[in-house]
Amino acid sequence: MSKKNKIPQIKNEEQYEALRDKGYSKQKAARIANTPDAGERGGKSKKYEEWTKKELYKKAAEIGISGRSKMSKKELIAALRNN
């Protein structure tokens, strides 16, 4: 099977399907469902507003958000939340 046709592995199918039903993109639903604590509540991460611009930029780069180098902190937060 070529890399182009490879189907990604989803760790939490139930959560993935629930997110897709809510209108999340395939990419975002897969990313959330594949986190180590997928499906668990009570995230311990700081709110994006508490992150530094450098931290937001790094996360945007990991996700592959284009145009991030010209974004303000507020724009990075919006892009991360809507990707």
C-alpha positions in Angstrom: 0.0 0.0 0.0 1.4 3.4 -0.9 1.9 6.1 1.7 -0.8 8.2 -0.1 -3.5 5.4 0.4 -2.5 4.4 3.9 -5.3 4.8 6.4 -4.3 6.3 9.7 -4.7 4.4 12.9 -7.3 5.9 15.3 -6.8 5.0 19.0 -10.2 6.0 20.2 -12.7 5.3 17.4 -15.8 6.2 19.5 -14.4 9.6 20.3 -13.3 10.1 16.7 -16.8 9.4 15.4 -18.4 11.7 18.1 -16.1 14.5 17.1 -16.8 14.0 13.4 -20.6 14.0 14.2 -20.0 17.4 15.9 -18.5 18.7 12.6 -14.8 18.5 13.4 -12.5 17.9 10.4 -11.0 14.4 10.0 -7.6 15.8 10.9 -8.6 17.5 14.1 -10.8 14.6 15.2 -8.0 12.1 14.6 -5.5 14.3 16.4 -7.8 14.6 19.5 -8.7 10.9 19.4 -5.1 9.9 19.2 -3.8 11.8 22.2 -2.4 9.6 25.0 -5.4 10.5 27.3 -8.0 10.4 24.6 -11.5 10.4 26.0 -10.5 11.4 29.5 -11.8 14.6 31.0 -10.1 17.2 33.1 -7.3 18.3 30.8 -4.4 19.8 32.7 -3.2 22.0 29.9 -3.2 25.8 30.3 -5.6 27.8 28.3 -4.1 29.1 25.1 -4.4 32.6 26.4 -1.8 31.7 29.1 0.7 30.3 26.5 3.5 32.5 25.2 3.4 33.4 21.5 6.5 31.2 21.1 4.6 28.2 22.5 1.6 28.9 20.3 3.8 29.2 17.3 5.5 25.9 18.1 2.2 24.1 18.4 0.9 25.7 15.2 4.1 24.4 13.5 3.5 20.9 14.8 0.0 20.9 13.4 1.0 22.5 10.1 -0.9 25.7 10.2 0.2 27.8 7.3 0.8 31.6 7.6 1.7 31.2 11.3 4.9 33.3 11.1 2.8 36.5 10.3 0.1 35.8 12.9 -0.4 37.7 16.1 -0.9 35.8 19.4 -4.7 36.2 19.1 -4.6 34.9 15.5 -2.5 31.9 16.5 -5.1 31.0 19.2 -7.9 31.3 16.8 -6.1 29.1 14.2 -5.3 26.5 16.8 -8.9 26.3 18.0 -10.3 26.1 14.5 -7.9 23.7 12.9 
